[in-house]
Amino acid sequence: MIDDQVCDTGLYRVVRHPGYLGMLLSLLAFPLVMNAYWAFLPALLAAALLVARTVLEDRFLMRELHGYADYAARTKWRLIPGVF
């Protein structure tokens, strides 16, 4: 069992993985900023892997981090508020 505390303040009150949300936004914004629309293909692949990582990380934390299951019950959205 992990001997850490669950953070449930700030952005963590809205989504369980706010850092990954920021990464997801930057992945999807990069092709637009660089005006390289072909780059959406690798960005979408990376976004799918990031979503899969959040699922695996949630499973791990449910098992290993005391209090995470209660936090997950209070904070419904894993990555994108209102969606996932």
N, C-alpha and C positions, 0 to 999 in steps of 0.2 A: 504494500500500500504506500502510495506517495504521501510524504509528510509535509505538504504545502497547503496553502489556503486558497479557496476559490475567490476570485475577484468578481464582484457583482455590482460595481459602481461605474459611473461614466458610460462609455459606449457599451460596456459589458452588460448593461441593463437592457439594451436594445437587441443585440445579437451576441451569440456566444463566441464568435471568432471575428472580432472587428479588424484585426490585422490582416486576415485573409480576405476580408471584404475590400480593404484598401488595395491589396495586391490584385484582386480580381478587377477592380475598376481601372487600375493602371494597365493591366494586361489588355483590356478591351479598348482603352483609350489610345494606346501606343500606335496602332495602325492609322487611326484618324489624325493624330498629331504629326506623324511622319508622312502622311499622304501616301501610304503604301497599303492599299486595300488588300493586296495579296497576303499581307501579314495577318489578316484575320484568321486564316487557316491554322497556323501554328498557335495563335493566341487562343483560339477556341479549344484546341487540344490541351493547351496548358490550363485553361479555365476548367475543363472537364476533370483534369487530374487534381486540380486544387479542390474542387467540390468533393471528389472521392477521398482526398486526404482529410477533409473535415469530417466525413462520415467515420472513417477509421479512427481519427483522433477522438471523436466523441465516444465511440465504443470503448476505447482504451481508458479515457478519463472516467467513464461511468464505472468501470471495474476498479480502477486504481486510486482515484482521488476522492477522499472522504468529503461528502457534501456536494459533489458535482451533480448527482442525480436530482437532488432538491433544486439546485440552481437551474438545471436544464428544464425542470418542470415549471419554474417561474419565468424563465427566459425562453419563450417558445421558438424563436427564430434562430437557426444555426448560423446562417450566413447573410441572407438578404431579407430584410424586414418585409413581411407580408407575402413572401414567396417561398423561401426555404430556410 
